[in-house]
Amino acid sequence: MNDAVVIGGLAMFASTGFIVVVALTAAALLGFFEKRIDHGEH
């Protein structure tokens, strides 16, 4: 395989994985804070 293709594939995979991790982290934090707010109101 061509080095440029390998580097491009790794970059695409890394960026996609990074986006997924950020999205999961944001969702987890939002759920955590929503639960804390609900418990705080009650």
C-alpha positions, 0 to 999 in steps of 0.5 A, spaced: 500 500 500 502 507 499 504 510 505 500 516 503 494 512 503 496 508 510 497 515 513 490 518 511 487 512 513 490 512 520 488 519 520 481 518 518 480 513 523 483 517 529 479 523 528 473 518 527 475 515 534 476 522 537 469 524 535 466 518 538 470 519 544 468 526 545 461 525 543 460 519 549 464 523 554 459 529 553 453 525 553 455 521 559 457 528 563 450 531 560 446 525 563 450 525 570 449 533 571 441 532 569 441 526 574 444 531 579 439 537 578 433 532 578 436 530 585 437 537 587 430 539 585 427 533 589 
